[in-house]
Amino acid sequence: MLESIKEFASTFFVTGDPLIYGADVSIALTSLAILFVLTYYKKWGWLWREWLTTVDHKKIGIMYLIASLLMLFRGGVDALLMRAQLALPGVEFLHAEHYNEIFTTHGTIMIFFMAMPMMFALFNIVVPLQIGARDVAYPFLNAVSFWLFMMGAMLFNISFVIGGSPNAGWLSYPPLSEMSHNPGPGQNFYIWGIQISGIGSLATGINFLVTILKMRAPGMKLMKMPLFSWSVLSSSIMIIFAFPILTVTLALLFIDRYFGAHFFTMTQGGNPMMYVNLIWMWGHPEVYILVIPAFGVFSEIVATFSKKRIFGYKSMVFSMMIISVMSFFTWVHHFFTMGAGADVNAFFAVSTMAIGIPTGVKIFNWLFTMFRGRIQMKTPMLWTIAFVPCFVIGGATGVMLAVAPADYQYHNSYFLIAHFHQVIIGGVVFGYLAGIYYWWPKMFGFSLNEKLGKWAFWFWNIGFYVCFMPQYALGFMGMTRRVYTYGWDLGWAPLNIISSIGALLMGIGFIFQVWQISYSIKHGERDKTGDPWNARTLEWSIPSPAPLYNFAIVPEVKGQDAWWIMKEEMKNGEEPKKAELEPIHMPKNSGIPFIMSVFWFIAGFGFTFTWTWMGVVGLIGVGLCLFARSFQYDTDYYIPVDEVKRTEASLGRVV
Amino acid sequence: MKQRGLFNRFTFFCLAVISTILLAGCDAQYFVLDPKGPVAETQYRLIILSVILCTIVIIPVLAILIYIVWRYRDKPDNKAPYMPDWDDSKVLEIVWWGIPIVIIGILGYFTVRDTYALAKPPVSDAKPITIQVTSLDWKWLFQYPDQNIATVNYVEIPTGVPINFQLTSDAPMNSFWIPQLGGQEYTMPGMAMQLWLQADQPGEYYGTGANFSGRDFAHMRFQVVAKPQSEFNEWVDQVKQTAPSMSKADYDKLAEPGQSEEMTFSSFPADLFDEVVNKNGGQYMEHHQMGDDSKDTESDSDGMDHEMMDHEHMNHDMSGQKAE
């Protein structure tokens, strides 16, 4: 009996590496500390009522943000471990299998569990406020989305200490990810972690599409909508078309692994190339799903901090929408070297270059928004300005990669690695960070310290170029991605050590940001006006942080930059129209999203270890939650006028 | 603004360090930028063209950015015009929709032209030779069907002769890359892909697996030795006389996961390559007949018929798949 338990534990828990034991200890200690604090301060009820059951988009956004920052830390540590291993030839810091796991989890976490939730954080925090709505269209579904994401992320992350991490790359090409080459649970963790959070992502896409189409304040025609909301609309449409492809692809891979089917196996008529096509039919739109909202963020920031209207609004809208369509017709450029032939490669090379055109147009529009403006160098604007050169160079190397015959030389080399990190860090991460700095006062009611923010900014930026510029050169020197070691013979050492130093600098930048946040929680400047940046859109017309119901009175929108227009009118002495307060209709909190997601976690964990009974128990739990919800009739309530008045008065507003 | 100056100095310092290291490390070789054959040459020219076209955009954009950020900074004594409501200009919009369209048009033209050009074998008077490449866990097997010899982890080729590399895998997908001779192509189980390369100068070239394929992927490097036809023939004769032959059992042993030394064989089991392709799913591909391949390759040699290109392969493969 004891023997069998021992044997089980030795395969169930990841063993053998001091790094892992260190992680085990720190995870256990952190969990104990959290449990202790919650119990000691009697915060369990508070946690349940205020956070776990909330359907408030602002709180859900904050939870997304916290989760994504934690994942940024995890993915960043992965990156630093890799750069430590590659700093010099023949380093024996990580052995091959461990390195393979780390680059797999680095990529997966950064895309699925860092970038996606950080994007959803901005969606949630900003969109309803920006369009003058009191919540999203489906608040309950919004909570479901968040908890599905959270449970998927947790499931993926425990693979680090239980069962073993996936090691077939962040897109897990078969047959390497099939049972034939990867029999352990690691690959199942990958499939289920992404599947569970992917359902949440799809639901979020639907939710925000409907929210934007149906819940805009009166007067806000689509062509008067702020550009960030436009970018969310564009991104949501792409999510709705792209994520089902991902779900189906991973489901087929799981059927291969679990039921012994042959969709993507080498033998029995399977075709691994089909997987590569399918995964990139999702994968390419995915990068635009991520970057378009970043474009939206820049559009807001650049107008606000140039004190000027955005230049070429129609052009901006048109280019975003055309990108969202074209992004579905470029996927083959991720594998020109599969040799699909000259016709196919020529088509996808040209379509890929063509998508650079609307992107380039946006750059010019941002530049000319600043032209004849008054540029204030606050942190959000710093990130925006830094984005321009970074993304222009990254975009240019993207166009170089689109040249199909030349891609035969860049493909799978460090040139490619440098390119996509430049557009994803320079575009997506810079954009989201800029957005977080910009809307931080709106979320929490205080600003982040500018001085520490500037330190973080310079470390990130200098670190970025030091890290990734050498990698372009390494690509020309023939260094391929995903090698865990290399020799002295090819002269790769100097550039690699420089690159590792750059990674370290970015790590220091992140530490500055953590410092900045913790410092500002105590000492940050409180935002009493609700409009600390003298901004232009509706979210700045209400107090910071926004009250539960967002708008005591739903505003009337008279044009683009609705809040700016209102401010101009007030300056001209026009009295805002008095409107009568009415009771406000709000959704009730619910524990079902959380509980249902826990059951998804149980199901995912069961299927990961091929414990069918456990998977079935989890799925039954999910079914019961859905059943229970469909018989819940008491899902909403009204906030009485008195309470709205009291709340507004306490926030210093007269209604 | 003070920080900006600091940044410039720091960047300058970094650049100085980088260039010193680059100059010091004389063993650093930029393979992709040092082509030794017509395929790599074509790709190199495209790389240079795309760099130039991109630079035409990047430099003005960066200059405009720096100018605007400096000129329109928010300082009380800044006399630059401030037009908070100016947000539209048809002329400007046409200019910056137009410029990228023109540039992409030019680049697109050359891209498409060369994409088609590289699907054909390099123009040469010499009769092409065929080398069958199999990526294994974690080593490379090269078979010379015309010479009936085989090597592992190194490949010798005659200079000035188009080489018809036929690529497959008896392990997870990899990618076959000799940067100085030309770009890579995937080696895929159940497929025989075609990659034309040619070395114009004798020399030793770096070859590597480029697509991650598991544990020892980092060690999947191979040496490419290009030598004049006469020396190549001598080498073949020598291999035939001195090297051991490879049996089916030898192959099976070789295919087991693990690394391998360089090896040489004076013969290999007939149809081994076809068997490997078929075993891994090739038998499901309707029109996939390796016999035709060699025939077509022969007809290629007279420079008249280049029908048998890899895209044809794929089209057949896909239709075969649908028929399943």
Contacts between the chains, C-beta under 8 A, distances in Angstrom:
chain1	res1	chain2	res2	distance
A	96	B	215	5.0
A	96	B	216	6.6
A	96	B	217	8.0
A	96	B	218	6.8
A	97	B	215	6.0
A	100	B	212	7.8
A	100	B	214	7.6
A	100	B	215	7.1
A	168	B	212	8.0
A	169	B	212	5.6
A	173	B	172	7.5
A	173	B	173	6.6
A	174	B	172	8.0
A	175	B	172	5.1
A	175	B	173	7.6
A	175	B	189	6.9
A	176	B	172	4.2
A	176	B	173	7.7
A	176	B	212	7.5
A	176	B	213	6.6
A	176	B	214	6.0
A	181	B	172	6.0
A	181	B	214	6.6
A	266	B	189	4.3
A	266	B	190	6.1
A	266	B	280	4.7
A	266	B	281	5.5
A	267	B	279	7.5
A	267	B	280	6.4
A	267	B	281	5.8
A	268	B	281	7.8
A	269	B	281	6.8
A	269	B	284	4.7
A	269	B	324	5.6
A	270	B	281	6.8
A	271	B	190	7.8
A	271	B	281	7.1
A	271	B	321	5.8
A	272	B	173	6.5
A	272	B	188	7.2
A	272	B	189	7.2
A	273	B	188	6.7
A	273	B	191	7.9
A	274	B	321	7.6
A	306	B	72	7.2
A	307	B	74	7.5
A	307	B	82	7.8
A	307	B	84	5.9
A	308	B	82	8.0
A	308	B	83	7.3
A	308	B	84	4.9
A	308	B	85	7.8
A	308	B	86	7.4
A	308	B	87	7.5
A	309	B	84	6.8
A	309	B	85	5.9
A	309	B	86	7.6
A	309	B	87	4.1
A	310	B	87	6.4
A	311	B	86	7.9
A	311	B	87	5.2
A	311	B	88	7.3
A	311	B	89	8.0
A	312	B	87	7.1
A	312	B	88	6.5
A	312	B	89	7.9
A	312	B	92	8.0
A	312	B	93	5.8
A	313	B	87	6.7
A	313	B	88	7.9
A	315	B	93	5.7
A	315	B	97	7.8
A	335	B	186	7.3
A	337	B	175	6.2
A	337	B	183	6.9
A	337	B	184	5.4
A	337	B	185	5.1
A	337	B	186	5.4
A	338	B	185	8.0
A	338	B	186	5.2
A	338	B	188	7.4
A	338	B	314	7.9
A	339	B	185	5.3
A	339	B	186	6.7
A	339	B	193	4.9
A	339	B	194	7.4
A	339	B	195	7.6
A	339	B	310	4.3
A	339	B	311	7.2
A	339	B	313	7.5
A	339	B	314	6.6
A	340	B	311	6.3
A	340	B	314	5.1
A	341	B	119	7.0
A	341	B	309	6.6
A	341	B	310	6.2
A	341	B	311	1.6
A	341	B	312	7.2
A	341	B	313	8.0
A	341	B	314	5.6
A	341	B	315	7.0
A	342	B	115	5.0
A	342	B	116	4.6
A	342	B	118	7.9
A	342	B	119	4.4
A	342	B	309	7.2
A	342	B	311	5.8
A	343	B	311	6.3
A	344	B	311	6.7
A	344	B	314	7.8
A	345	B	115	5.2
A	346	B	111	7.2
A	346	B	112	4.5
A	346	B	115	4.8
A	346	B	116	7.0
A	349	B	108	7.3
A	349	B	111	5.0
A	349	B	112	7.1
A	349	B	115	6.6
A	350	B	104	8.0
A	350	B	108	4.8
A	350	B	111	7.1
A	350	B	112	6.7
A	353	B	104	4.6
A	353	B	107	6.2
A	353	B	108	5.6
A	353	B	111	7.4
A	354	B	104	6.2
A	354	B	108	7.9
A	356	B	100	6.6
A	356	B	104	6.5
A	357	B	97	7.2
A	357	B	100	4.4
A	357	B	101	5.8
A	357	B	104	6.0
A	360	B	57	7.1
A	360	B	96	7.1
A	360	B	99	7.9
A	360	B	100	4.4
A	361	B	93	7.9
A	361	B	96	5.6
A	361	B	97	5.7
A	361	B	100	7.0
A	363	B	61	6.4
A	364	B	61	7.8
A	364	B	92	7.6
A	364	B	96	4.0
A	365	B	96	7.9
A	367	B	61	7.3
A	367	B	64	5.6
A	367	B	65	6.2
A	367	B	68	6.0
A	368	B	89	7.7
A	368	B	92	6.5
A	369	B	87	7.8
A	370	B	68	4.9
A	370	B	69	6.9
A	370	B	72	5.9
A	371	B	68	5.3
A	371	B	72	6.7
A	372	B	72	6.6
A	372	B	80	7.3
A	372	B	81	5.2
A	372	B	82	6.2
A	372	B	83	4.4
A	372	B	86	5.9
A	373	B	72	5.4
A	373	B	82	6.9
A	373	B	83	8.0
A	373	B	84	7.1
A	374	B	72	6.3
A	374	B	73	7.7
A	374	B	74	4.2
A	374	B	78	7.4
A	374	B	82	5.7
A	375	B	68	7.8
A	375	B	69	6.1
A	375	B	72	5.2
A	375	B	73	5.3
A	375	B	74	5.6
A	376	B	74	4.6
A	377	B	73	7.3
A	377	B	74	7.8
A	385	B	65	7.3
A	385	B	69	6.1
A	388	B	61	7.5
A	388	B	65	5.4
A	389	B	61	8.0
A	389	B	62	5.6
A	389	B	65	6.6
A	392	B	57	7.5
A	392	B	58	5.6
A	392	B	61	5.3
A	392	B	62	7.1
A	393	B	58	6.4
A	396	B	54	3.7
A	396	B	55	7.9
A	396	B	57	6.8
A	396	B	58	5.6
A	397	B	54	7.8
A	399	B	50	6.5
A	399	B	53	7.9
A	399	B	54	5.9
A	399	B	104	7.6
A	399	B	107	7.0
A	400	B	47	6.9
A	400	B	50	4.5
A	400	B	51	6.9
A	400	B	54	6.5
A	402	B	111	7.6
A	403	B	46	5.2
A	403	B	47	7.6
A	403	B	50	5.2
A	403	B	107	6.7
A	403	B	110	7.9
A	403	B	111	4.8
A	404	B	111	6.0
A	404	B	115	5.0
A	405	B	42	6.5
A	405	B	43	5.2
A	405	B	46	5.6
A	405	B	111	7.0
A	405	B	114	4.7
A	405	B	115	5.6
A	405	B	118	5.1
A	405	B	183	6.8
A	406	B	43	5.2
A	406	B	46	4.5
A	406	B	47	4.9
A	406	B	50	6.5
A	406	B	183	7.5
A	407	B	183	7.2
A	408	B	43	6.4
A	408	B	118	8.0
A	408	B	182	6.9
A	408	B	183	2.1
A	408	B	184	5.7
A	408	B	185	7.0
A	409	B	32	4.9
A	409	B	40	7.6
A	409	B	43	5.2
A	409	B	47	7.0
A	409	B	179	6.2
A	409	B	182	7.7
A	409	B	183	4.5
A	409	B	184	7.6
A	410	B	32	7.8
A	411	B	175	7.2
A	411	B	183	7.2
A	411	B	184	6.0
A	411	B	210	6.9
A	412	B	175	5.8
A	412	B	177	7.6
A	412	B	184	6.9
A	412	B	210	4.0
A	412	B	211	5.5
A	412	B	212	7.9
A	413	B	32	8.0
A	413	B	210	6.9
A	454	B	3	6.7
A	458	B	3	6.8
A	458	B	7	6.6
A	462	B	7	7.2
A	462	B	10	6.2
A	462	B	11	7.5
A	462	B	14	7.5
A	465	B	11	7.6
A	465	B	14	7.6
A	466	B	14	6.1
A	469	B	18	7.9
A	470	B	18	7.1
A	473	B	22	8.0
A	473	B	30	7.3
A	475	B	32	7.3
A	476	B	30	4.5
A	476	B	31	6.9
A	476	B	32	4.4
A	476	B	33	5.5
A	477	B	28	6.5
A	477	B	29	6.3
A	477	B	30	5.7
A	477	B	31	6.3
A	477	B	32	7.9
A	478	B	29	7.8
A	478	B	31	4.5
A	478	B	32	7.2
A	478	B	177	7.7
A	478	B	179	4.9
A	478	B	206	5.6
A	478	B	208	6.4
A	480	B	177	7.4
A	480	B	208	6.0
A	480	B	209	7.4
A	480	B	210	4.7
A	481	B	212	7.2
A	482	B	212	4.1
A	482	B	217	6.5
A	482	B	218	7.9
A	483	B	217	6.8
A	483	B	218	3.8
A	484	B	218	5.2
A	485	B	218	5.4
A	486	B	218	7.0
A	489	B	27	7.3
A	490	B	27	7.3
A	490	B	28	7.8
A	490	B	29	6.8
A	490	B	206	7.1
A	491	B	25	4.8
A	491	B	26	7.9
A	491	B	27	4.2
A	491	B	28	3.4
A	491	B	29	6.4
A	492	B	28	7.9
A	493	B	25	7.5
A	494	B	21	4.1
A	494	B	22	7.3
A	494	B	24	7.5
A	494	B	25	5.1
A	494	B	28	7.5
A	495	B	21	7.5
A	495	B	28	8.0
A	498	B	17	7.6
A	498	B	18	6.4
A	498	B	21	7.1
